[in-house]
C-alpha cells in the first residue's frame, strides 16, 4: 500500500511513517489542482491545508483513508469520501495550547496597541504618553464561543489573567458550565452582551457561518475586543467593518477570507490593519499562524502517525469523523459456528439471497481456533426460512436473533 503526504509534516513523523509496512511518498508542495493526478494507486492520504475535492476522491480507486493533520476537516469533501467508503480522520485538540497562547498574545497586543507602539519606536519616536493609554484585562469578562479543546485551554488561561469567563457552545449545559466554573450563556447574543472580550473557537458549519453578525456586534459593549483564530467565515465581514467604525470595536484576527495559497502576497482590500488609536476601533492581523508552533506541529504529526498505524496494524481508525455513531440496524443475528473455510461465506450468501441488508459485522475467534461467534446487525428480521437454511449448515452450532430494543 502507498501513503502520500501532500503537505508539510514534521520530519520525525515522516521517519515514523517510513518505519511502517507501507510505501511513503512525501510531496509537500502539492496543491488542490495537482493532487488529483497523484492519487491513483494511493491507499492513505495525509493533508494539512491542501484541499481534497470530490473530483480528486472519485479518481482515487485505491484510497482507503484520508488523515487531516489538524482539527478542522472543512477542506476535505467528506460526503464524497463517505460515498466511496473512505475513512476520514482528524487530529483534534493537539494544537489547542498553541492557539490559546496566540489568543492571549493578540488580546494583550490589542489592549496595549503593541504593534503600533513597536512601529513608532522603530521609526525613532518615543510616544509613551500616547501608548501608555490602555484599559487592561484584569476583572473583565472573556466570552468564549465554542468550548472544545481550544476553548477550554483559553478558559484555563483566562483565570491566570484574573478574568471572568462566560461561554456559549452547542453542547454546553448550565450544569456543565457550573462544573467548569464558568458562566453559561444560552446563545451567542447573550454571550456578547456579557463580554468585554469575545473569542471565537467554533467549527465552521452552515449553522455557524456568519453567526457573528450585526446583532452580536450590537450586543457587545462599546470598544470591546473580538479575537478570531478560528475561521473568517464565522464573521459577517460587512457587519464587522461597521462595528469597527461605529462601535469602536477592536479586532485581532488570525484568519481572513480567501487566504492566498502558494503565494506570499495578500491583497488587503477593505480590511484595514491600522494604525490604531487609543479611543478608536481598529484591526490587528496575523497570517494564520495560531497552530504554527514546533510543539503543536509535532503533536499533530504524532497523532497523524497514530491514526495511520492503528489503521494498518489494528484495522481501527481513531478520530474517524464520517462513520455513523449509531447504527440504524434493528436486529442482530448471533451465529456460533466452527471456524472453517467457507462457513461464514455460506451464511452471508443465505442472508444475501433473502434480501437482508447487513449494517455491521463482528467475528470473534475463540481460544484454540476451533470456533467463532459472528454478530451481524441487520435492518430487517430474518424469516424462519432464512434461519433454517443457516442452521442446516453442518458447521453452524447455533443461531439466535436479538431485537435491538433501542432501535427497533
N, C-alpha and C positions, 0 to 999 in steps of 0.2 A: 504494500500500500504506500502511496505517495502523500506526503504532507507539504502543503505550500504555506509559507509565511509571507503574507502580502503587505506587511507594514514593518516598521522598525520594532524590534523586540530585544529585550535585554540580552546581552551576549551569553550570560550564564544560563538563561532559559534555552537559548538555541543549542548550547552544548548538551543540556539535559535531554532535549528532544532528539538529538542525533544519537544518544545512547539507547533509544528505544528501537524495537524491531520494525523500523519504518524508514523509508527514504525521505530525507528532509531537503526541501528547496527553499532558499532564503532570497526573496526578491522584494525588498522593502520599498522600491520605487514604483511599484505597480499602481495604476490608477483605476478608477471605475471603468474607463474605456478599454484599458489594456488587460484587465483581469480576465475577461471572458475567454480570450484566446488561450490563457494559461490553465484553465480549469479542466479540460478534458483529461481523464486519467487520474485526477487528484481525488483522494479519498477524504482528506481532512484539510480544512482551510482555517488559518488564523489571521484575523484582521484587527486593526485598531480603528483607523479613520476611513480606510478605503471602503467605498460603498459597494455592497453586494446586491445587484439588481435581480429582478425576476428573470430577465433575459440571460444573465450570467448563470443563474441557478439552473435554468432549463437546459443550458448547454453542457452541464456537468453531470453526465450519467453516472459517474463513479462516486460522486460526492456523498459522504455519509454524515459528516459533522462539520459545522461552522462554529468556531470559537471567537467570540468578540472579546479581545483583551482589554476590557473595561466594563463599566456598569451598564451604560445605555446601549441598546441594540437597535436604535432607530435607523441606522444606516444599512440594516440588513432586511431584505424583504422576507419576513418570517412566514407570511402566508404562502409565498411561493415555495419556501423550504418545506413547510408542512404538507403542501400538496404532493410533494415528491418524497415524503418520508425522511427528510433530512433533519437531524437534530441541530438545534441552535442553542448554544450555551454562552453565558457571560461570566464575568469575574466581579461580582458585586462587592462593594464595601472595601475593596483593597486600596482605593485612593482616598478614602474618607478623611483620614488625618491630614493629608496634603491639601485637600480642598478647604477643610476647616481652617487650616493655617492661613491660607490666602484670604479667606473671608475676613479674618481679623486684621490682616495686613491692609486690606483695602479699606476696612472700616476706620482704622486709625488714620490712614492716608487721607481719606475724605474729610474726616473731622478736623485734622490738623493742616490740610492742604499741603501735604508733604511734597508732592510732585512739583507744584508751583514754587514752593519755598526753595527747593533744591535748584530749580532752573534759575531763579533770581540770584541765588548765591553763586552759581557757576558763572553768571554774567557779571559778577563783581558788585552786586547790590547787597546791602545789609538792611533788610526791611523787617527788623524784629518787631516793631510796633504793629505792623500790618499782620504778619504771620503769627504773632502771639495771640491772636483772637481765635479762640476755639471753644466749643460748647463742652466737650468732654463726654465720655461714655458712661461713667460710673452712675449707677442708680437708674439708668434708662431701661426701657423695656425693649428687648430684642424679640421681634416676631419671626418665627421660623415657619415657612410654608413648605411642608414636606418633611416628615420626621423619619426618614430612612436612616441608613448608616451614617451618611454625611450630616444630616440634620441633628442626629444625636451627638455626634462629635462636636458640632458647633455649640449645642446646648451645654455640654460639659465645660467647654472653654469660656462660655459667657459668664459662668459663675465666678471664674477667676478674675474677670473684669469687673465684678460687682454689679452685673446687670441682672435684671429680672427677665425671665424667659416665658413667652407665650408661644403657642404652636397651633397650627391647623394642618391636619393631614387626613386623608380619606379614611385611613384605618385607625386614627386616634380616637379614643373614647375618654369621657371625663374621668373614669376611674383609673385608666392607664396614665393619663396626664398627672393625676394625683400621685400615683406610684413613682412617677419620674420627677416629681417636684416642680412641675411647670404648670402654667395656666392654660386651660383648654379654651380654644376658640372654635365656635360651631361652623364658621365659614370664613372665607378669605377676607371679606369686607370687614367683619368684626375683628379679625386679627390685625388688619391695617389700622383700625380705629384705636386699638390698644398699644400700638407700637410706635416708638420713635425711630427705630431701625428695623427694616424688613429685609430678610434674606431669603432667597428662593432656592429650593432644593427638590423640586418636583420633577417627575418624568414628564416628557412631552407626549401627550396623547391628544385626541380630538377634544376631550373634556377640558384639558388644561391649556390648550392653545389659546393665546391671547387672554388668559384668565386675569392677568394683571392689567386691568383696563381702567377707564376713566373713573368708574365707581370706587375702585381700590385707591387710586390716587387722591380722590376727593376725601376718602376716609382717613388717609394718613395726615398727621399734623403738619402744619406749615414748616418747611425747612427740614423735613425728615430725610433719612438716608435709605436708599434702596441698593441692595447688593445682589447681583445676579451672576452666579458662577455655574448656572445650570444650562439653560437653553434660551437663546434670544427670542425664539418663537413663543415663549411663555408670556411675553410682554407685548401689549398693543403699542407699537412704536410711535404712532401719532399721538396717542394719549400721553405717552412718556415725555415726548418733546414739549407738549403743552404744560405738563406738570413741572418740568424743569424751569420753564419760563414764568408760569403763573403762580406756582405753589412753592417756588424756590427749592425744588427737590434736588437733593444731592445724590448722585448716582455713581456707583462703581460697577463696571461690568467686565467680565472675562470672556464674554461671548457676544458676537454680533451676527446680524443677518448676512447670508451669502458670504461666509468666510472663504477667503481665497484658498484654492487647492493647488499645491505645487508652485506657488508664487510668493515672493517676498513683498509684493505691493498690495496695499489695501486702499480702495477708494473710499475716503471718509464720508463723502456725501453730506447729508443733512445732520449726521451725528457729530456733535461738537464736543471736543475733548479739552476745552479750556479757553482762556485762563479762568481760574476760579477766584471768586471774591468771597470775603467772609460772610456777607449777607445774602448772596445770590444763589441761584441754582446752577449746577454745572455737572459735567460727566467726566469721570476718570475711566480709563480702559486699559486692559492688558490683553495680549493676543492668545487667548485660550490656553493658559499655562497652569490652571489650577491643579491638575493632577501630575504635572511635569516635575516631580522631584525624583531623585535616584531611588529613594526609599519606596515611593509609590510605584514606580515603574518596575522595580524588582518584585514587589509583592504581587502586582498584576500578572507579570510574566510567569512567576512561580505558580500562580493559580491556574493560568492557562495550561501549563505543563501538567498540573494535577488532573485537569479535565481530560486532556488527551491520554495520559497514562491510564486513567480509570476506564476510559472507553476501550482502549486497546487490550488491556490486561484483565479487566473485570467485566467488561460488557455493560458498565454503568456510565451514565453521563451526569456528573454533578452540575448543578446550576442550570439545568435544561429549562428553557422558557417556552417551548412550543409543544409540550405534551400535556394532554388532558390531566388535570389533577384529580378529577373524579370521573370514574367510569360510567358510561351510560348503560352498561350491561345490567340485565335484570335477573339472570340466573347463573349459577356456577355448576358445571359438571365436574365431579371429582372421580377420577379414574385411577384405581390401583392396578398395576399391570407388571408383567415380567419385563425386565429391561433387555429386550431382544430387538435385533434389527428388523425394522418394518412394522413393529407393533403400533407405535404412535402414528405412523403414516396411515395405517389401515383405519385407525379411529378417526383421523381427520378426514379421510376420504368418505366415510359414512356421514359425518357431520355435514360435509360439503354437499353430498348427494341429497340430503334432506333440507337444503337451503337455509342452514343456520349460520349466521354471521358470528365469528369469534372475535371478541374485542381484546382480550388479554389471555396470555398463556404463561403458566409457570410449570416447570417439571423438576421434581426433586428425586435424586437418586439416593437410595438407602445404602447403609454400610454393607460392604461385600459386593455391591454392584449387581445384585440379582433382581431387585425390584425397584419400581419407581412409582411416584404418585404425580399425576398430571392434573392441574386445575385450569379449566377453561371457562372464562367468563363470556357469556353469550347473550345476545339480545332477546332471543325467543326460547321458550321452553321446548326441549326435545320431546318428540312424541314417543309413545311406548314402542312403536315400530322401530324408531331410531335406536332407542336404548336396547331393544332385543338384539339388533344387529351388532351393536358394540359388545354386548355380553356374550355373543356367540363365538367371539374370537377366543381360542384356547389360551392365549397369553393374558387375557384380561381377567383379573382376580375379582374385582368388584366395581360397581358403578353407582354413584349417588347423584341426585340433582338437588341443589340447595337454592331456595329462593332468597335473593338478596333483599331483605325487608326494607332497607332504606331507599332502594331504587325501584323496586317492582311496583 
